[in-house]
Amino acid sequence: MSAAMAKPRVACISQARMTSTRLPGKVLMEAAGRPLLTHHLGRLARCRTLDALVLATTVNGSDDPVAGLAESLGVKVFRGDEQDVLGRFAGAAAMAEADVVVRVTADCPLIDPALVDRVVTAFLESAPSLDYLSLDVTRFPRGLDAEVFTRAALDAAAASAVEPAEREHVTAHLYRRPELFRIGAPLAPEDGTVLDQRWCVDEAADLELVRRLLGALLPENPDFGWQDCCNLLRQHPEWADLNGSVRQNTLH
């Protein structure tokens, strides 16, 4: 990104809905005395590279509590079609007047603001410039996922994607087409480790693990990072077995 150019406006958009198939209502379930969505949005608020934070939920009445909680935390809300998540993101990005979009999902209450900042910074500083960059989800625990892409690429995908999976998974239209979009190599942990763990919440077993992590870490260090989770799990290796059998739904 040329220093002479105005700094692009970076908006983080998180998606949430009450009707998740495996654990309905999960984003409002509590851990350490607060809803998972409150933990998630509070951690994102600590990011230093973001100019805006938006929650993208649906127009369904069942998602009124999701929208209400976000608004009570000072987070702007965009509401759109439940199935067309790509269209919902494009609408949220337009509302936020974003030049660059960060995509995260609200079932990640342990998301690390420093990692989000790392992906955004790498994206903005890339030469030549990129259309899409993400954390390497095969090497980081799931639940830290962050993707960064240009608003122009998002709008192109929203205008062109027809396959239902590409309307649902938002960025699939981009990373499946390296001939059309400039895709950066996914960012791996700086120490080269591979951690095959799940810190996102899709099932009750995931929620139990997250409750233990938040319950142990928050009283000692409210600003804990992902390595603090790793250290705690080394002290309690049996905790990682709680959700070891849960499978990740993914297109990657």
N, C-alpha and C positions, 0 to 999 in steps of 0.2 A: 504494500500500500504506500504510494508516494507520500512523502512528508508534506508536499505542497498541496495535496488534496485535503479537503475537510475530512475530519475523522468520521467514518461511517457510524450511523446510529445502530447500535446493537440491541436487539430485543430478544429476551428469553421467553419462549412460549412453552408452557407445560400443559399437557392434556390430562383431563380427569373426567370420570363419569361414575355414577353410582351402579350402573348395570354391568359391571365386569362379569364375565361368564363364570370364572372359577371361584371368586370370592366377592360376591356382590356387596357394595357399600364399603369396600376395604379402605378407601381414602379417608373416611371419617371414623374408622376404628381407632381406638386409643392405644398409645404406648407412652409410658412415663408420664401419664396424666394429660396428654394432649393428642388431638387427632393426628394421624400420619400426615395429612395435608398441611397442618400447621408446622410440623417439623420440616417438611420438604420446602415449603415456601420461605420459612425463616432462614434455612441454610442458603437458599439461592439469594436471599436479600444481602448476604455477606459477600457476594461476588463483586469484584472491583471493575470488571470489564463491561458490565451491563448498563445500558441507559434506560431500559424498561423491562418490566416483568409482567407477563400477562398469563392468566389462566384461561385456557380454551376448553369450554365444556359444551354440553348440548343444550338444545332448546327444550328438552323434556322437563316436565314439572318435577320429576324425580331428582333432577340435578339442581333444583333451587337451593337446597342446603349447601351444596358444593360452592355455588356462586356466592351465596351469602357469607360463607366462612372466608372465602378469598377477599371479598370486599371489606369484611370487618378487619382484615389484616392490611388493608390499604393496597391490595393488588387488583389491578384492572381485570375485568372479565369480558371475554368474547364468547358468544353462544352461537352454535351452528348445528349442522346436521350430525346426527349420531354416527351414521355409517361413513359419511364423507369426511374423514378426519383431515385429509389433504386440503379440501375446500375450507374447513374450519381454520386450519393453520394460515392459509392465504388471507382469510378475512381478518384473523387476529394480527397478522403482520402488517396489513394495510391500516388497521386501527392504530397500531403502535408506531406507524410511519417508519418502519424498520428498513435499513439498508442491508443489514446482516441479521440472520435469525439463528438462535440457539434452540434446538429442540430437546426437551427432556420430558419425562413422564412422571406423573404424581404418585406412582406406586414405588418411588425411590426415596424413602425418608432419610436415607443416609448419604444422599448425594453430597459430593465434596466440592465446595465453592472454589477451592484452589485448583482442582482438576478442571472444572468448567473454565476458569480463567486461563488455564494453560492451553486448552483447545482454542479458545477465542483468540488468544495472543498469537499462537502459531498460525492460525488462519489469517489474521490481519497482517502478519509480518511476512507471509509467504511470498517469495519471488521465484518464478512468476506467480501471479495471483491464482487462487483456487475458487472453485464453485462449491466444493463440499469437503469437509474434514470431520473425522470422528475419533473418539477414543477407541482403542482396540478392545472390543468386547470379548475377544477370545483370550485376552491376557489379564484384563482387570476383572474383579468380581462384578457380576451383573448387579445393577442397582446404582452404578456410578455413571451410567451411559449418558453421553452428551454428543450431539451432532451440531455442526455449524455449517451454514450454507448462505449463499446470497439470496436476497429477496427476489432478484431477477430469476434465479434458478427455480425458486419455489413457485413463482408465478408461471414460469414455463411448464413446470410439472403439473400445476393445477389446470392449465389450459389444455394439456396434451394427454394426460394419463386417463385411460379408460378401464383398465383392468381393476376389478374390485380390490385385489390385494394392494395395488399401488394407491388407490384412494384411501385405504385403511392405514397403511404403514408409512405414509407421508413422504419418506425420502427414498423409497425403493426405486421410483422412477429415475432418480438421479444416479445412485451408485450402481444401478444395473446398466447404465449407458455411458461408460467412460469415453466413448467416441464423440459424445455430445457435450459432456460436462467435465471440467478439470477436477479430478478426484485425487485428494491427497492421501499419502500412505497413513494408515491409522496410527495414532500415537500410543505407544506401549509404555508400561511402567519404566521409569528411568533406571531402575536397578535391574531390568531385564527379567523380572520374575513373571511367572504365570500362576494366577490364582483362580482355580476353578471352583468358585463359590457363588452363592446367590444371596444378595442382600436386598433384592427387590421383593415386593409382596404380591404374590399371585395366589397363594393358598395359605391355609391356617398354619401350617408348619413354618412358612416364611415369616408370618406375623409373630410367632413365638420367638424365633431367633432375633428378629428386629427388636422386640420388646426387651429381651435380655441385654442386647447391645446398648440400646438407649438408656435402659435403667441403670446399667453399670457405668456408662461413660458420662452422661450428662451432669450428674452431681459433681464429678471431679473436674470436668473440662467441657463447658457448654460449646466451645468452638472446636471440638475434636475433629480430626481428619481421618481419611480412610486408613492411614497406617496405624492409627490408634485402634481401629477395629481389628486390624490384622494382629496387633500385639495382644489384644484381649482374647482373640480366638486361639492364639498360641498358648495362652494360659488355660483356656477352656476348650481343648480340641473336641470334646464331646458335643459342644454347641453346634459345630458345623454339621454334625450328623443329623440334627433335628430336621433339616430340609434337604438332606443329601439326595433323596429319591425324587424330588420335584423336578420336572423337566421344563426347560425354557421354551416358550412359543417364540419362534423367530423366523424371519425370512432370510437373514444373513447366511 
